[in-house]
Amino acid sequence: MPVYNLLVAKNGMKMKFSSDQTVPNLNGQAPLIFDNSIALPRGTMKLIPTPSLTGLTMTLTGSAVPVSKLTSMLNGEVGRRV
């Protein structure tokens, strides 16, 4: 079974409480946003693969996403419980 490392970015963890603590809309379809200068809507996240010397580096970005949604998405990516 493959083993994965979940690493903190070079400049430290960037996960923090959202300044807006209202409940985000988690039922809507996230729009496709390819421009990194555009902020993600609350309650959405995107996973961007980037080629690297060792294969692919995956960068996950989100806005006002509950940790339960984050772990659910990671479960699907690695094919097992996170």
N, C-alpha and C positions, 0 to 999 in steps of 0.2 A: 504494500500500500504506500503510495507517495506521501511524503511529509512536506508541509509548506511552512514557511516562516512569514509571520505577519510582522512587518517592520515599521518602526516609527521613522518618519521622514528625517533627512539629514539635519534639519533645523529644529527638530523637536515635534512633538505631537501638535496637531492643529485642530483637534476636536475641542470644542468649547460650547458652553450653553449659548443658545440663541438669545439675542437681546429681546426678541419678540417671542414671548412664551404662550401666545395663543395657539390653539390646536391647528396644525396644518391640515390641508385637504389631502388625505392619503388615498382617496378613492379615484382621483382623476388620473388620466393617462399623462405621463410626463412628456412634454414636447421634446422633439429632437433639437438639441442645441449643440452646434459644432463650434460656435464662436466662444472662446474662453473669456472674452470681455463681458459677456452677458451673464448676469447672475441667474442661478437656477431658481425656479419657483420653490417656495416652501414645501417640504414634504417629498422632494424628489432627490435623486442621486444619479450619477453617471459613472461608468467604469470605462476608462480609456486605455487600450493597449498601446504600448510604444515599443518598437524593436530595440533590443539592447544586445550587448555582446553575449549574454547568457541565455537569450531567448526573447521573452517578452516581459516588460515591466508594466504592471497594471497600476493605474492611478485612479483612486476612487474619490469623487467629489460629491458632496451633498449639502443640502440646506434644510435645517430643521427636521432632520430625519431621526425618528426614535431608534435607540440602540437595538430594539427588537427587530426593526425592519432591516437594519444593517446586518445583523447576524443571520437573518433569514436569507438575504441576498448572498452572503458569503457561503452559507450552506449549499446553495445551488451552484455556486462557482466551483467549489472544491468537492462536491458530491458526498459530503458527510457533515455531521454536526459540528458547529463552531462554538 
